[in-house]
Amino acid sequence: MNHIPNLQDIQNAHERIKPFIHQTPVLSSQSINELAGCEIYFKCENFQKIGAFKARGGMNAVLSLSKEEQEKGITTHSSGNHAQAIALAAKTVGTKAYIVMPNNAPEIKKKGVLALGGEIIECEPTLEARESTVQQVIKRTGATFVHPFNNYDVIAGQATTTVELIAEIPNLQVVMAPVGGGGLLSGTALATHYLLPYAEVIAGEPEGAADAVLSFKSGKIEKAPYIKTIADGLMTSLGDKTLEIIRMYVKDIITVSDDEIIAAMRLIWERLKIVIEPSCAVPFAALLKQKKRFSGKKVGIILTGGNVDLGKLPF
C-alpha cells in the first residue's frame, strides 16, 4: 500500500487477517474505574497470538505481498514483538523469516521467534546496526523487508485492534495507546477518526524514550534526550509515515516516569488478574497521571502485549 490507509483499506485488512488472529476480549474493573474516576475498557491484546497486537500488522503486511515476494522470505528488525509477528506470518504462508534482533533483546522474545521457526541474526543495539544488518540479509537472501511500523500495510493491520474495540464499545469518548515507533498509534488514530470522529486519541510515552512528544510538537522526527526506560518495546523513534498520521489525528501525548509505569502495571496485574508487559501499562499510567482530564469519560485503552520476563518483574 502506498497511501495512508482509508476505512476500506482497514476493513480489508481485518477480513484478510481474521482467520489467523484472535479477536481479543475487552475487560473492565469496577475498582479500577472507581480509582481512576472514569469508565475504562481495556482491549486485551496481551491475549493475541504471539502475546501482542503486532501479530495483526505483521500478518497483514505479509499476506498483502505477492506469492513471488513471499517465496523469497521476509526480513525485519525488531527487539521482540514485531519479530515474533513476522516469524508467525512467514510460517503461516510457508516461507522463511530472517529476523534481525539487538543482542540485548529480551530472552522471552528471542525464544518466541525461534519457536516459530524464525532465523535470528543478532546485531548491536542501535538503529544503524539494525538497518545495515537487514540490508546484508536482503542482499544475501532476496527477502522482502517489512518495517516494524513505518509501513502502511502494518499500520492498517494494527488499526484493526481499534475497529474491534469500537464495535464492542461504540460510544467511547477517548481512545488511548502507547507510542514507540507509532504503528499502533497511527492505526488507532485512523480507525478512531473514521469510526468515532468525535472521540479523542491520546497517547502515553515513557519519559525515558520521549521522542514522539518532541516530534509531535516540532513536525519533524526528533531523537529522545536520553533512552532509559523499563518499557523496552517503546524505545524506537517515529517514522515519516507514522508522524504524519499522528500529527493529523492524535490529540495529545502524555509522558510518564518508570515509577508511574510500574505502578500502573501492578494495578492491572492485581485488579484485572492478567499478565501485561511494561510498555503495555504506559497509556493507563498516563490516564492516572492526569485523572482530572478523563473524569467521568468512557475511555478505551489498548493493552498492547504480555511478553514480560517473569524472572525480572519490577515488583
Phi, psi and chi 1 to 4 in degrees:
 res  aa     phi    psi   chi1   chi2   chi3   chi4
   1 MET       -  133.7 -164.5 -173.1  -53.0      -
   2 ASN  -117.9   26.5   56.4    8.0      -      -
   3 HIS  -147.1  161.2   58.7  -90.7      -      -
   4 ILE   -58.0  127.5  -68.9  174.2      -      -
   5 PRO   -59.2  132.4  -22.8   32.4      -      -
   6 ASN   -92.9 -179.8   55.7   38.7      -      -
   7 LEU   -60.6  -40.0 -179.0   57.3      -      -
   8 GLN   -62.9  -40.2 -170.2   63.0   59.6      -
   9 ASP   -60.2  -42.7  -65.8  -36.1      -      -
  10 ILE   -68.7  -41.6  -67.9  168.2      -      -
  11 GLN   -65.6  -38.1  -70.7  170.2  -25.2      -
  12 ASN   -63.1  -41.6  -69.8  -14.3      -      -
  13 ALA   -60.6  -41.6      -      -      -      -
  14 HIS   -61.8  -46.5 -158.2 -157.5      -      -
  15 GLU   -63.1  -37.6  -72.4  -55.1  -50.6      -
  16 ARG   -65.5  -41.3 -170.3  177.4  -66.0  120.4
  17 ILE   -94.6  -14.8   67.3  175.3      -      -
  18 LYS   -48.4  -43.2 -100.2 -175.4 -172.5  175.2
  19 PRO   -67.2  -12.5  -17.5   30.5      -      -
  20 PHE  -116.8    1.5  -52.4  105.5      -      -
  21 ILE  -128.1  170.7   62.3  160.5      -      -
  22 HIS   -94.9  142.3  -62.0  -45.1      -      -
  23 GLN   -85.4  106.3  177.8  156.8  -23.1      -
  24 THR   -79.2  154.5   52.7      -      -      -
  25 PRO   -76.4  160.8   26.8  -33.4      -      -
  26 VAL  -110.8  122.5  176.9      -      -      -
  27 LEU  -114.8  154.3  -60.0 -177.5      -      -
  28 SER  -141.4  164.4   59.9      -      -      -
  29 SER  -140.5  124.5  159.4      -      -      -
  30 GLN   -61.9  -39.5 -173.3  176.7  -18.9      -
  31 SER   -68.6  -36.7   64.2      -      -      -
  32 ILE   -66.6  -42.6  -76.5 -179.9      -      -
  33 ASN   -60.2  -41.5  -71.2  -11.8      -      -
  34 GLU   -65.3  -41.0  -72.5  170.2   -0.6      -
  35 LEU   -65.8  -40.2  178.7   74.2      -      -
  36 ALA   -85.6  -21.0      -      -      -      -
  37 GLY    77.0   22.9      -      -      -      -
  38 CYS  -155.7  172.9   58.7      -      -      -
  39 GLU   -95.0  120.2  -75.0 -178.5   46.4      -
  40 ILE  -115.6  133.7  -54.5  175.4      -      -
  41 TYR  -119.7  113.5  -62.0   89.9      -      -
  42 PHE   -93.8  117.3  -65.0   99.2      -      -
  43 LYS   -85.6  111.2  175.6   65.3  169.4  165.9
  44 CYS   -91.1   77.7  -64.8      -      -      -
  45 GLU   -76.2   -3.0  -73.1  -67.9  -69.8      -
  46 ASN   -66.4  -17.4   53.2  -42.4      -      -
  47 PHE   -93.5    2.7  -64.8  139.4      -      -
  48 GLN   -70.8  160.6 -171.2   51.2  -96.1      -
  49 LYS   -55.7  144.1  -72.5 -171.1  176.9  179.4
  50 ILE    62.1    7.0   65.4  117.0      -      -
  51 GLY    76.3   19.2      -      -      -      -
  52 ALA  -163.2  155.7      -      -      -      -
  53 PHE   -58.2  -22.3   74.8   93.2      -      -
  54 LYS   -58.7  -21.2  -65.0  -95.0 -170.4  178.9
  55 ALA   -56.7  -32.0      -      -      -      -
  56 ARG   -68.7  -54.0  -64.1  172.1 -178.3  -93.0
  57 GLY   -66.3  -42.1      -      -      -      -
  58 GLY   -62.7  -42.5      -      -      -      -
  59 MET   -65.7  -44.7 -170.2   65.0   70.7      -
  60 ASN   -62.9  -42.3 -172.1   51.6      -      -
  61 ALA   -63.8  -43.9      -      -      -      -
  62 VAL   -71.3  -41.4  170.1      -      -      -
  63 LEU   -67.4  -21.7  -68.4  177.0      -      -
  64 SER   -82.3  -11.0  -62.2      -      -      -
  65 LEU   -75.6  158.3  -64.3  172.9      -      -
  66 SER   -71.5  161.5   68.7      -      -      -
  67 LYS   -57.8  -39.9  -74.5  -72.0  177.7 -159.9
  68 GLU   -63.4  -42.6  -68.1   75.2   20.6      -
  69 GLU   -65.9  -43.6  -72.2  170.9  -41.7      -
  70 GLN   -59.6  -42.3  -70.1  175.5   -4.7      -
  71 GLU   -63.9  -27.8  -75.7  167.9    4.4      -
  72 LYS   -77.7   -9.3  -70.4  178.7 -179.4  176.0
  73 GLY    99.2  166.4      -      -      -      -
  74 ILE  -124.1  140.4  -42.0  -65.6      -      -
  75 THR  -130.6  155.4 -173.2      -      -      -
  76 THR  -159.5  172.4 -164.5      -      -      -
  77 HIS  -122.9  139.4   57.2   73.9      -      -
  78 SER  -168.7  147.7  166.7      -      -      -
  79 SER   -81.3   -9.0   62.4      -      -      -
  80 GLY   173.3  -71.1      -      -      -      -
  81 ASN   -70.0  -41.1  -73.6  -21.6      -      -
  82 HIS   -67.4  -33.4  178.6   69.8      -      -
  83 ALA   -57.8  -47.4      -      -      -      -
  84 GLN   -67.5  -35.5  -67.4  178.0   84.4      -
  85 ALA   -62.0  -43.8      -      -      -      -
  86 ILE   -70.5  -38.0  -67.6  -60.0      -      -
  87 ALA   -61.3  -42.2      -      -      -      -
  88 LEU   -65.1  -45.9  173.6   65.6      -      -
  89 ALA   -64.7  -41.5      -      -      -      -
  90 ALA   -62.6  -43.1      -      -      -      -
  91 LYS   -62.2  -38.2 -175.7  178.0 -179.9 -178.4
  92 THR   -61.6  -39.2  -59.7      -      -      -
  93 VAL   -95.5    3.7  -58.9      -      -      -
  94 GLY    75.6   37.9      -      -      -      -
  95 THR  -129.2 -178.6 -165.2      -      -      -
  96 LYS   -94.8  141.1 -175.5   78.4  177.6  166.2
  97 ALA  -113.7  126.1      -      -      -      -
  98 TYR  -110.5  107.9  -54.7   95.3      -      -
  99 ILE  -110.8  116.0  -48.8  -64.5      -      -
 100 VAL   -86.6  120.1  174.2      -      -      -
 101 MET  -127.4  139.6  -61.2 -173.7   79.1      -
 102 PRO   -62.6  147.0   19.0  -28.0      -      -
 103 ASN   -67.8   -8.6   52.2   25.7      -      -
 104 ASN  -105.7   14.5   62.6  -10.1      -      -
 105 ALA   -62.8  146.3      -      -      -      -
 106 PRO   -57.0  138.2  -23.4   33.1      -      -
 107 GLU   -58.5  -37.7  -82.2  -56.3  -46.6      -
 108 ILE   -60.7  -34.0 -174.7  172.4      -      -
 109 LYS   -78.8  -34.2  -65.6  179.0  179.7  178.7
 110 LYS   -64.0  -44.6  -71.5 -178.7 -175.7  175.0
 111 LYS   -61.3  -38.0  -73.9  176.3 -178.2  172.6
 112 GLY   -61.7  -41.9      -      -      -      -
 113 VAL   -64.2  -46.7  169.8      -      -      -
 114 LEU   -63.7  -39.1  -65.6  172.1      -      -
 115 ALA   -63.9  -26.3      -      -      -      -
 116 LEU   -92.7    6.7  -70.6  163.1      -      -
 117 GLY    87.3    9.5      -      -      -      -
 118 GLY   -76.0  149.6      -      -      -      -
 119 GLU   -98.7  122.5  178.4 -175.7  -41.6      -
 120 ILE   -94.2  130.0  -64.6  175.7      -      -
 121 ILE  -116.0  113.6  -58.6   97.6      -      -
 122 GLU   -83.7  151.2  -69.5 -161.7   -6.5      -
 123 CYS  -144.5  172.8   68.2      -      -      -
 124 GLU   -65.1  151.4  -70.1  -59.2  -52.6      -
 125 PRO   -79.9   57.6   27.7  -31.6      -      -
 126 THR  -131.2  153.8   66.9      -      -      -
 127 LEU   -62.5  -38.7 -177.7   58.3      -      -
 128 GLU   -60.8  -43.3  -66.7   74.9   19.3      -
 129 ALA   -66.0  -40.7      -      -      -      -
 130 ARG   -58.5  -50.5  -74.1 -175.5 -176.4 -154.6
 131 GLU   -67.4  -40.6  -70.3  176.4  -15.5      -
 132 SER   -69.3  -35.2   63.3      -      -      -
 133 THR   -68.6  -39.9  -52.7      -      -      -
 134 VAL   -61.2  -41.2  159.3      -      -      -
 135 GLN   -61.8  -37.1  -71.3  -53.2  -46.8      -
 136 GLN   -63.7  -41.6  -68.9  166.2   22.2      -
 137 VAL   -63.3  -44.2  170.7      -      -      -
 138 ILE   -61.4  -43.0  -66.7  168.7      -      -
 139 LYS   -63.1  -38.7 -163.5  172.4  178.9 -179.6
 140 ARG   -77.3  -36.3  172.9  169.4   61.7   88.9
 141 THR  -114.7  -22.8   65.2      -      -      -
 142 GLY    78.2   11.5      -      -      -      -
 143 ALA   -65.1  154.3      -      -      -      -
 144 THR   -88.3  131.8  -62.1      -      -      -
 145 PHE   -85.7  127.8  174.4   57.1      -      -
 146 VAL  -115.1  108.2  175.4      -      -      -
 147 HIS   -64.2  143.3 -164.3  -79.1      -      -
 148 PRO   -60.6  -28.4  -20.1   29.0      -      -
 149 PHE  -147.8  -29.3   50.6   85.6      -      -
 150 ASN   -88.2   58.5 -153.8   43.6      -      -
 151 ASN  -150.1  123.6  174.2  -55.9      -      -
 152 TYR   -65.5  -31.5  -70.2  133.5      -      -
 153 ASP   -68.5  -37.8  -70.7  -57.7      -      -
 154 VAL   -64.5  -46.5  169.2      -      -      -
 155 ILE   -60.0  -43.4  -69.6  167.1      -      -
 156 ALA   -61.9  -39.8      -      -      -      -
 157 GLY   -63.7  -44.0      -      -      -      -
 158 GLN   -65.2  -30.9  -44.3  -54.3   25.2      -
 159 ALA   -62.3  -24.0      -      -      -      -
 160 THR   -64.8  -23.5   65.4      -      -      -
 161 THR   -57.6  -48.0  -47.2      -      -      -
 162 THR   -73.4  -32.2  -56.4      -      -      -
 163 VAL   -56.1  -46.7  170.4      -      -      -
 164 GLU   -67.4  -41.1  -68.9  177.7    5.8      -
 165 LEU   -60.7  -47.0  171.4   61.2      -      -
 166 ILE   -68.8  -34.2  -69.1  169.8      -      -
 167 ALA   -62.1  -34.9      -      -      -      -
 168 GLU   -84.9  -38.1 -166.8  162.1  -23.2      -
 169 ILE  -125.0   85.0  -46.1  -68.3      -      -
 170 PRO   -78.7   -7.8   25.2  -31.0      -      -
 171 ASN  -117.4   37.0   52.4   -5.8      -      -
 172 LEU   -66.4  146.1  -66.1  168.9      -      -
 173 GLN  -102.2  -23.4  -66.2  161.7  -76.0      -
 174 VAL  -139.6  139.0 -177.5      -      -      -
 175 VAL  -123.2  131.4 -178.9      -      -      -
 176 MET  -124.1  144.4  -58.2 -174.8   73.1      -
 177 ALA  -149.4  158.4      -      -      -      -
 178 PRO   -78.3  165.9   27.6  -30.8      -      -
 179 VAL  -133.4  126.9   58.2      -      -      -
 180 GLY  -121.6  -90.9      -      -      -      -
 181 GLY   -80.7  -18.2      -      -      -      -
 182 GLY    96.3    4.9      -      -      -      -
 183 GLY   -63.7  -48.5      -      -      -      -
 184 LEU   -67.2  -45.8  175.8   68.7      -      -
 185 LEU   -61.7  -41.0 -177.7   58.3      -      -
 186 SER   -60.0  -48.1  -62.6      -      -      -
 187 GLY   -63.9  -40.9      -      -      -      -
 188 THR   -60.9  -43.9  -59.2      -      -      -
 189 ALA   -65.9  -41.9      -      -      -      -
 190 LEU   -65.4  -49.8  -71.6  170.9      -      -
 191 ALA   -60.7  -40.5      -      -      -      -
 192 THR   -66.7  -43.0  -55.6      -      -      -
 193 HIS   -58.4  -42.6  168.9   68.5      -      -
 194 TYR   -76.3  -37.4  -62.6  136.1      -      -
 195 LEU  -102.6  -27.5  -61.8  170.6      -      -
 196 LEU  -137.6   66.8  -86.8 -176.5      -      -
 197 PRO   -60.9  -18.7   16.9  -28.1      -      -
 198 TYR   -94.1   -3.3  -60.3  107.4      -      -
 199 ALA   -82.8  150.9      -      -      -      -
 200 GLU   -93.0  142.6  -68.5 -178.1  -16.2      -
 201 VAL  -108.6  121.8  175.9      -      -      -
 202 ILE  -127.9  133.8  -63.2  175.8      -      -
 203 ALA  -105.2  157.3      -      -      -      -
 204 GLY  -114.5  142.0      -      -      -      -
 205 GLU  -140.5  140.8 -177.3  174.2   41.3      -
 206 PRO   -68.3  140.1   -9.8   21.9      -      -
 207 GLU   -58.9  -30.5  -71.4  174.8   -0.6      -
 208 GLY   -82.0    8.5      -      -      -      -
 209 ALA  -155.6   49.6      -      -      -      -
 210 ALA   -91.6   67.7      -      -      -      -
 211 ASP   -94.1  -38.0   61.8  -78.0      -      -
 212 ALA   -62.3  -39.3      -      -      -      -
 213 VAL   -64.3  -34.3   68.9      -      -      -
 214 LEU   -71.7  -44.2  -60.3  176.4      -      -
 215 SER   -63.6  -39.3  -55.5      -      -      -
 216 PHE   -58.1  -40.3 -177.5   64.9      -      -
 217 LYS   -79.5  -40.2  -71.1  172.8 -178.1  171.0
 218 SER   -86.3  -26.1   74.2      -      -      -
 219 GLY    86.2    3.5      -      -      -      -
 220 LYS  -133.8  158.3   60.4 -177.3 -167.2  -71.0
 221 ILE   -69.4  120.2  -66.2  170.4      -      -
 222 GLU  -109.2  160.2  -53.3  -82.5    4.7      -
 223 LYS   -99.7  148.4  -70.1 -163.6  171.3  179.5
 224 ALA   -66.4  145.0      -      -      -      -
 225 PRO   -59.2  -33.4  -19.0   28.7      -      -
 226 TYR  -155.9  157.8   64.3   96.5      -      -
 227 ILE  -120.1  104.8  -57.4  -74.3      -      -
 228 LYS  -161.8   99.8 -170.9  172.9 -169.9  -71.8
 229 THR  -153.0  152.1  176.4      -      -      -
 230 ILE   -71.4  -19.1 -168.8  170.1      -      -
 231 ALA   -83.5   76.0      -      -      -      -
 232 ASP   -64.0  -23.6   63.5  -89.6      -      -
 233 GLY   -77.0   -5.6      -      -      -      -
 234 LEU  -117.1   22.5  -56.4  178.9      -      -
 235 MET   -89.0   24.2  -67.6 -177.5 -178.4      -
 236 THR  -111.4  148.5  -39.5      -      -      -
 237 SER   -84.7  157.8  -62.2      -      -      -
 238 LEU   -64.8  160.2  -62.4  178.2      -      -
 239 GLY  -105.3  171.3      -      -      -      -
 240 ASP   -64.2  -36.7   60.4  -23.5      -      -
 241 LYS   -68.3  -45.3  -66.5  177.4  174.7   66.3
 242 THR   -69.7  -39.0   56.6      -      -      -
 243 LEU   -60.7  -42.6  175.5   58.5      -      -
 244 GLU   -59.9  -46.7 -179.2 -176.0    8.4      -
 245 ILE   -67.2  -43.2  -64.0  166.8      -      -
 246 ILE   -61.8  -41.0  -72.6  165.2      -      -
 247 ARG   -69.3  -27.0  -67.9 -161.5   83.7 -134.8
 248 MET   -77.0  -40.3  -72.6  165.8   71.5      -
 249 TYR  -126.2   -0.1  -60.8  120.6      -      -
 250 VAL  -100.7  135.5  171.7      -      -      -
 251 LYS   -78.1  -43.8  175.8   77.3  172.5  176.1
 252 ASP  -162.8  159.1 -161.1    8.2      -      -
 253 ILE  -125.5  124.2  -61.6  173.4      -      -
 254 ILE  -107.5  128.4  -60.2  168.0      -      -
 255 THR   -94.6  147.0   58.0      -      -      -
 256 VAL  -136.0  152.0  -72.1      -      -      -
 257 SER   -81.7  165.4   68.5      -      -      -
 258 ASP   -62.5  -36.3  -88.8   16.5      -      -
 259 ASP   -62.4  -39.5  -75.3  -13.7      -      -
 260 GLU   -68.8  -36.7  -71.8  164.3  -25.2      -
 261 ILE   -64.6  -45.6  -66.1  167.1      -      -
 262 ILE   -63.5  -42.0  -68.5  164.3      -      -
 263 ALA   -63.1  -41.6      -      -      -      -
 264 ALA   -67.6  -41.8      -      -      -      -
 265 MET   -59.7  -44.9  179.4 -180.0  170.4      -
 266 ARG   -63.7  -41.0 -178.5  170.1 -173.5  145.9
 267 LEU   -59.3  -43.3 -103.1  177.3      -      -
 268 ILE   -67.0  -41.6  -71.4  173.8      -      -
 269 TRP   -58.4  -46.0  -81.8   60.4      -      -
 270 GLU   -73.5  -42.7  -72.0  177.4  -14.4      -
 271 ARG   -90.7  -39.8  -53.7  -66.4  173.9   91.6
 272 LEU   -91.1  -14.5  -70.5 -179.6      -      -
 273 LYS    61.5   39.6  -45.9  -61.1 -177.5 -167.3
 274 ILE  -129.7  156.8   60.6  174.1      -      -
 275 VAL   -90.9  122.3  173.0      -      -      -
 276 ILE  -130.3  155.8   64.4  162.4      -      -
 277 GLU   -91.9  164.0   59.0 -169.0  -89.8      -
 278 PRO   -55.6  -43.5  -28.1   35.7      -      -
 279 SER   -56.5  -33.7  -59.6      -      -      -
 280 CYS   -65.0  -30.2 -171.6      -      -      -
 281 ALA   -84.1   -7.4      -      -      -      -
 282 VAL   -61.7  -48.1  169.2      -      -      -
 283 PRO   -65.0  -35.1   17.3  -26.9      -      -
 284 PHE   -65.4  -39.9 -178.7   43.8      -      -
 285 ALA   -61.0  -38.8      -      -      -      -
 286 ALA   -64.8  -41.2      -      -      -      -
 287 LEU   -62.6  -46.1 -177.8  149.8      -      -
 288 LEU   -63.9  -32.3  -66.4  173.7      -      -
 289 LYS   -68.3  -33.5 -176.1  174.5 -173.9  172.3
 290 GLN  -122.8   53.6  -64.1 -167.2   11.6      -
 291 LYS   -54.6  -39.6  -82.6 -158.3  -80.4 -169.0
 292 LYS   -58.8  -35.4  -79.0 -173.2 -179.8  175.2
 293 ARG   -62.4  -29.4  179.7  172.7 -173.3  168.2
 294 PHE  -106.2    4.6  -57.9   95.2      -      -
 295 SER   -53.4  125.0  179.8      -      -      -
 296 GLY    74.8    2.0      -      -      -      -
 297 LYS   -91.6  161.5  -67.4 -175.0  175.9  177.7
 298 LYS   -94.8  118.4  -77.0 -163.8  165.0 -173.4
 299 VAL  -123.2  128.7 -177.2      -      -      -
 300 GLY  -100.2  133.0      -      -      -      -
 301 ILE  -124.0  128.1  -64.9 -177.9      -      -
 302 ILE   -81.6  114.0  -46.9  -68.0      -      -
 303 LEU   -86.8  108.9  -68.7 -177.6      -      -
 304 THR   -78.7  -30.5   50.0      -      -      -
 305 GLY  -175.2  167.3      -      -      -      -
 306 GLY  -131.1   26.9      -      -      -      -
 307 ASN   -89.7   74.6  -67.1  -37.1      -      -
 308 VAL  -107.3  142.5   61.8      -      -      -
 309 ASP   -77.1  108.0 -173.8  -20.8      -      -
 310 LEU   -66.3  -16.7  -63.9  177.4      -      -
 311 GLY   -82.9   -5.2      -      -      -      -
 312 LYS  -130.1   37.8  -65.1 -179.0 -179.9  177.0
 313 LEU   -67.0  143.0  -74.9  178.8      -      -
 314 PRO   -85.8    8.3   30.1  -32.9      -      -
 315 PHE  -143.7      -   42.2   72.8      -      -
